[in-house]
């Protein structure tokens, strides 16, 4: 590839990699492909992670981090007063002149024409530090769900609210207003483009902030999920992936399995008290439950490939990587008909999209997932869907390059 075909030098910014969940892994996974389509890639963060350190070192990508790392507060006071967000804003300002790994933030910005800003804790707070003439692409993985009216985020494991909803909304007034101000300041720049990570999040950005956003899908390396399809049609268990919570639909998965004689394998763990409640709920409903220990990747692939189905009743899932991974291993994806799952699953073609409260529909889907013809047909269609969406790293990198180049022209 000639230098002339590459995009301009790019600075990737994310407030923190401390959690190192799906969003953080997505950035790290794409760094190599990004370095092939941009003249240079740099990355700046207030809190790094060993995986990010190792990958940037391997690729020779400059990583800019301050001497004193910022950490998101988790106390009730932090959430109610937005003190953690204000501390992040101060940390970015200090980072302008306070040197760290590879230099300070001024060094990171030197010669940069465009920024790829990935949302999350401490990310949007950089808005007042970025030069006004700089092009900014905001990859908003989702509007802050806990602040903007999605009550499922506040619920306990069984769906009950810890306090009256009106009171929770009132308590979150300050951080909600601050979040809106940060987004407005970004959107008010001359060259700023927002993208959601699915059409569903694109619509949520419009609903919450009245911003017309694009779509920038995440990256999935299907090669690491490829396997010989297991004989899951005779399997007596299904898998759900995600930390046990109401928003992930863990409690409702057990409801839908009642009477099916299928075991539920939960991958992702959870708070000790929540796991205890889930176990009691499963016992009451005579559903066998296994909470999988920490699995390495090969163990997870084997578990998924041999399952009857991969299921989820998650509320408003932003994108839905789980069905893509299910497609890759050739196991039926049975998902609730909501959110980002509609992007990655075609009902009756590559899996099933099912009503949340229709137990008969779920029971029938469990039987359909055992049919060898369905498993083969859905697997082929699912892998075709992955290719159509262009979720491979090269396609994602070219997509980002196109977005950035339109902004800097």
Buried (B, 14 or more C-beta within 10 A) or exposed (E): EEEEEBBBBBBBBBBBBBEBEBBBBBBBBBBBBBBBBBBBBBBBBBBBBEBBBEBBEEEEBBBBBBEEBBBBBEEEEBBBBBBBBEBBBEBBBBBBEBBBBBBBBBBBBEEBBBBBBBBBBBBBBBBEBBEEEBBBBBBBBBBBBBBBBBBBBBBBBEBEBEEEEEEBBEBBEBBBEBBBEBBEEBBEBEBBBBBBBBBBBBEBBBEBBEBEBBBBBBBBEBEEBEBEBBEBBEBEBBBBBBBBBBBBBBBBBBBBBBEBEBBBBBBBBBEEEBBEBBBEBBEEBEBBBBBBEEBEEEEBBBBBBBBBBBBBBBBBBBBBBBBBBBBBBBBBBBBBBBBBBBBBBBBEBBBBBBEBEEBEBBBEBBEBBBEEEBBEBBBBBBBBBBEEBEBBBEBBBBBBBEBBBEBEE
